[in-house]
């Protein structure tokens, strides 16, 4: 009789533990799914964001020609891998240029680079307002700004 009660109690405890385990796993799965959905929404917002750069020509191969780069409000451009837009080219400075969205306009500013920054073939020496379709040349890489 006492052995039956202990077995029943042990069975109840085991079932309770399994139920608790499934509850924890279910909550973990729900949190993981929620985070994945939020990341997907953030990525979609970035893709449809405030603008893109389309790489026209890239002799160094990074970024690849034809690549479309989604832009945030502040984009650092250069050969340093910590830049928002990394360009692997010997003619690009470590921190070459800054592309920012202020108000309703894009601005490109050279950051004291050795080989200069060009907009539509003209070297810039101060922050320049850009229009959709303008061509940026940084090192040997040519990119087109699109909204």
Beta strands, then each sheet from edge to edge (+ up, - down):
strand 1: 52-57
strand 2: 68-70
strand 3: 74-78
strand 4: 85-86
strand 5: 97-102
strand 6: 105-110
strand 7: 117-119
strand 8: 122-124
strand 9: 128-130
strand 10: 135-138
strand 11: 141-146
sheet 1: 2+ 1- 11+ 10- 7+ 8-
sheet 2: 4+ 3+ 5- 6+ 9-
end
